[in-house]
């Protein structure tokens, strides 16, 4: 990560977190060039607080992918 890039990301209140996270990562995994390198979704690891959240994010990726075949990131519960 570049030294001048933020390490904290926000979204507006009331936004469905997992839906927005999935859609944003499918659009651009480098988050607007803030992370260097050629990332693909399968290279990412996402840590979530519960197994329920893990299942919900997987479902959110499926909805955001609109039927396309996706290789999802590693999604794990803490």
PyMOL CGO cylinders between C-alpha atoms (Angstrom):
from pymol import cmd
from pymol.cgo import CYLINDER

trace = [
    CYLINDER, 0.00, 0.00, 0.00, 1.26, 3.47, -0.77, 0.3, 1, 1, 1, 1, 1, 1,
    CYLINDER, 1.26, 3.47, -0.77, 2.16, 5.66, 2.20, 0.3, 1, 1, 1, 1, 1, 1,
    CYLINDER, 2.16, 5.66, 2.20, -0.35, 8.36, 1.25, 0.3, 1, 1, 1, 1, 1, 1,
    CYLINDER, -0.35, 8.36, 1.25, -3.31, 6.00, 0.83, 0.3, 1, 1, 1, 1, 1, 1,
    CYLINDER, -3.31, 6.00, 0.83, -5.97, 5.78, 3.51, 0.3, 1, 1, 1, 1, 1, 1,
    CYLINDER, -5.97, 5.78, 3.51, -6.26, 2.70, 5.64, 0.3, 1, 1, 1, 1, 1, 1,
    CYLINDER, -6.26, 2.70, 5.64, -9.79, 3.45, 6.74, 0.3, 1, 1, 1, 1, 1, 1,
    CYLINDER, -9.79, 3.45, 6.74, -12.74, 3.26, 4.39, 0.3, 1, 1, 1, 1, 1, 1,
    CYLINDER, -12.74, 3.26, 4.39, -16.28, 4.38, 5.14, 0.3, 1, 1, 1, 1, 1, 1,
    CYLINDER, -16.28, 4.38, 5.14, -19.72, 4.17, 3.64, 0.3, 1, 1, 1, 1, 1, 1,
    CYLINDER, -19.72, 4.17, 3.64, -22.84, 6.22, 4.26, 0.3, 1, 1, 1, 1, 1, 1,
    CYLINDER, -22.84, 6.22, 4.26, -25.08, 5.28, 7.21, 0.3, 1, 1, 1, 1, 1, 1,
    CYLINDER, -25.08, 5.28, 7.21, -27.92, 2.98, 6.28, 0.3, 1, 1, 1, 1, 1, 1,
    CYLINDER, -27.92, 2.98, 6.28, -25.97, 1.33, 3.47, 0.3, 1, 1, 1, 1, 1, 1,
    CYLINDER, -25.97, 1.33, 3.47, -26.15, -2.49, 3.59, 0.3, 1, 1, 1, 1, 1, 1,
    CYLINDER, -26.15, -2.49, 3.59, -22.52, -3.23, 4.52, 0.3, 1, 1, 1, 1, 1, 1,
    CYLINDER, -22.52, -3.23, 4.52, -22.03, -6.67, 2.97, 0.3, 1, 1, 1, 1, 1, 1,
    CYLINDER, -22.03, -6.67, 2.97, -23.90, -5.78, -0.23, 0.3, 1, 1, 1, 1, 1, 1,
    CYLINDER, -23.90, -5.78, -0.23, -21.77, -2.66, -0.68, 0.3, 1, 1, 1, 1, 1, 1,
    CYLINDER, -21.77, -2.66, -0.68, -18.54, -4.50, 0.15, 0.3, 1, 1, 1, 1, 1, 1,
    CYLINDER, -18.54, -4.50, 0.15, -19.23, -7.22, -2.41, 0.3, 1, 1, 1, 1, 1, 1,
    CYLINDER, -19.23, -7.22, -2.41, -20.21, -4.74, -5.14, 0.3, 1, 1, 1, 1, 1, 1,
    CYLINDER, -20.21, -4.74, -5.14, -17.17, -2.54, -4.48, 0.3, 1, 1, 1, 1, 1, 1,
    CYLINDER, -17.17, -2.54, -4.48, -14.71, -5.43, -4.54, 0.3, 1, 1, 1, 1, 1, 1,
    CYLINDER, -14.71, -5.43, -4.54, -16.20, -6.78, -7.75, 0.3, 1, 1, 1, 1, 1, 1,
    CYLINDER, -16.20, -6.78, -7.75, -15.89, -3.35, -9.38, 0.3, 1, 1, 1, 1, 1, 1,
    CYLINDER, -15.89, -3.35, -9.38, -12.26, -2.71, -8.42, 0.3, 1, 1, 1, 1, 1, 1,
    CYLINDER, -12.26, -2.71, -8.42, -10.31, -4.85, -5.97, 0.3, 1, 1, 1, 1, 1, 1,
    CYLINDER, -10.31, -4.85, -5.97, -7.48, -2.29, -5.88, 0.3, 1, 1, 1, 1, 1, 1,
    CYLINDER, -7.48, -2.29, -5.88, -10.01, 0.21, -4.47, 0.3, 1, 1, 1, 1, 1, 1,
    CYLINDER, -10.01, 0.21, -4.47, -9.23, 2.98, -6.90, 0.3, 1, 1, 1, 1, 1, 1,
    CYLINDER, -9.23, 2.98, -6.90, -5.54, 2.16, -7.17, 0.3, 1, 1, 1, 1, 1, 1,
    CYLINDER, -5.54, 2.16, -7.17, -4.92, 2.45, -3.42, 0.3, 1, 1, 1, 1, 1, 1,
    CYLINDER, -4.92, 2.45, -3.42, -3.46, -1.04, -3.37, 0.3, 1, 1, 1, 1, 1, 1,
    CYLINDER, -3.46, -1.04, -3.37, -0.68, -1.78, -5.81, 0.3, 1, 1, 1, 1, 1, 1,
    CYLINDER, -0.68, -1.78, -5.81, -0.30, -4.94, -7.82, 0.3, 1, 1, 1, 1, 1, 1,
    CYLINDER, -0.30, -4.94, -7.82, -2.44, -7.12, -9.99, 0.3, 1, 1, 1, 1, 1, 1,
    CYLINDER, -2.44, -7.12, -9.99, -5.00, -8.46, -7.55, 0.3, 1, 1, 1, 1, 1, 1,
    CYLINDER, -5.00, -8.46, -7.55, -7.69, -10.89, -8.45, 0.3, 1, 1, 1, 1, 1, 1,
    CYLINDER, -7.69, -10.89, -8.45, -10.60, -11.61, -6.18, 0.3, 1, 1, 1, 1, 1, 1,
    CYLINDER, -10.60, -11.61, -6.18, -9.29, -15.09, -5.33, 0.3, 1, 1, 1, 1, 1, 1,
    CYLINDER, -9.29, -15.09, -5.33, -6.12, -13.53, -3.86, 0.3, 1, 1, 1, 1, 1, 1,
    CYLINDER, -6.12, -13.53, -3.86, -8.05, -11.65, -1.17, 0.3, 1, 1, 1, 1, 1, 1,
    CYLINDER, -8.05, -11.65, -1.17, -8.88, -12.81, 2.34, 0.3, 1, 1, 1, 1, 1, 1,
    CYLINDER, -8.88, -12.81, 2.34, -11.83, -11.25, 4.15, 0.3, 1, 1, 1, 1, 1, 1,
    CYLINDER, -11.83, -11.25, 4.15, -12.24, -11.71, 7.89, 0.3, 1, 1, 1, 1, 1, 1,
    CYLINDER, -12.24, -11.71, 7.89, -15.70, -11.34, 9.38, 0.3, 1, 1, 1, 1, 1, 1,
    CYLINDER, -15.70, -11.34, 9.38, -16.94, -11.62, 12.97, 0.3, 1, 1, 1, 1, 1, 1,
    CYLINDER, -16.94, -11.62, 12.97, -19.35, -14.56, 12.58, 0.3, 1, 1, 1, 1, 1, 1,
    CYLINDER, -19.35, -14.56, 12.58, -20.11, -17.55, 10.36, 0.3, 1, 1, 1, 1, 1, 1,
    CYLINDER, -20.11, -17.55, 10.36, -23.47, -15.98, 9.61, 0.3, 1, 1, 1, 1, 1, 1,
    CYLINDER, -23.47, -15.98, 9.61, -21.68, -12.94, 8.19, 0.3, 1, 1, 1, 1, 1, 1,
    CYLINDER, -21.68, -12.94, 8.19, -19.47, -15.24, 6.10, 0.3, 1, 1, 1, 1, 1, 1,
    CYLINDER, -19.47, -15.24, 6.10, -22.54, -16.89, 4.55, 0.3, 1, 1, 1, 1, 1, 1,
    CYLINDER, -22.54, -16.89, 4.55, -24.22, -13.52, 4.01, 0.3, 1, 1, 1, 1, 1, 1,
    CYLINDER, -24.22, -13.52, 4.01, -21.17, -12.10, 2.21, 0.3, 1, 1, 1, 1, 1, 1,
    CYLINDER, -21.17, -12.10, 2.21, -21.01, -15.15, -0.05, 0.3, 1, 1, 1, 1, 1, 1,
    CYLINDER, -21.01, -15.15, -0.05, -24.66, -14.56, -0.93, 0.3, 1, 1, 1, 1, 1, 1,
    CYLINDER, -24.66, -14.56, -0.93, -23.96, -10.86, -1.48, 0.3, 1, 1, 1, 1, 1, 1,
    CYLINDER, -23.96, -10.86, -1.48, -21.17, -11.74, -3.95, 0.3, 1, 1, 1, 1, 1, 1,
    CYLINDER, -21.17, -11.74, -3.95, -23.57, -13.99, -5.84, 0.3, 1, 1, 1, 1, 1, 1,
    CYLINDER, -23.57, -13.99, -5.84, -26.17, -11.21, -6.09, 0.3, 1, 1, 1, 1, 1, 1,
    CYLINDER, -26.17, -11.21, -6.09, -23.57, -8.60, -7.07, 0.3, 1, 1, 1, 1, 1, 1,
    CYLINDER, -23.57, -8.60, -7.07, -22.08, -10.94, -9.68, 0.3, 1, 1, 1, 1, 1, 1,
    CYLINDER, -22.08, -10.94, -9.68, -25.43, -11.10, -11.49, 0.3, 1, 1, 1, 1, 1, 1,
    CYLINDER, -25.43, -11.10, -11.49, -25.09, -14.73, -12.47, 0.3, 1, 1, 1, 1, 1, 1,
    CYLINDER, -25.09, -14.73, -12.47, -21.48, -14.59, -13.64, 0.3, 1, 1, 1, 1, 1, 1,
    CYLINDER, -21.48, -14.59, -13.64, -19.11, -17.33, -12.59, 0.3, 1, 1, 1, 1, 1, 1,
    CYLINDER, -19.11, -17.33, -12.59, -16.87, -16.01, -9.80, 0.3, 1, 1, 1, 1, 1, 1,
    CYLINDER, -16.87, -16.01, -9.80, -13.92, -17.36, -7.88, 0.3, 1, 1, 1, 1, 1, 1,
    CYLINDER, -13.92, -17.36, -7.88, -14.58, -15.85, -4.49, 0.3, 1, 1, 1, 1, 1, 1,
    CYLINDER, -14.58, -15.85, -4.49, -11.98, -14.68, -2.00, 0.3, 1, 1, 1, 1, 1, 1,
    CYLINDER, -11.98, -14.68, -2.00, -11.24, -16.63, 1.12, 0.3, 1, 1, 1, 1, 1, 1,
    CYLINDER, -11.24, -16.63, 1.12, -13.94, -15.49, 3.56, 0.3, 1, 1, 1, 1, 1, 1,
    CYLINDER, -13.94, -15.49, 3.56, -13.35, -16.57, 7.17, 0.3, 1, 1, 1, 1, 1, 1,
    CYLINDER, -13.35, -16.57, 7.17, -14.93, -16.03, 10.55, 0.3, 1, 1, 1, 1, 1, 1,
    CYLINDER, -14.93, -16.03, 10.55, -12.75, -14.82, 13.40, 0.3, 1, 1, 1, 1, 1, 1,
]
cmd.load_cgo(trace, "trace")
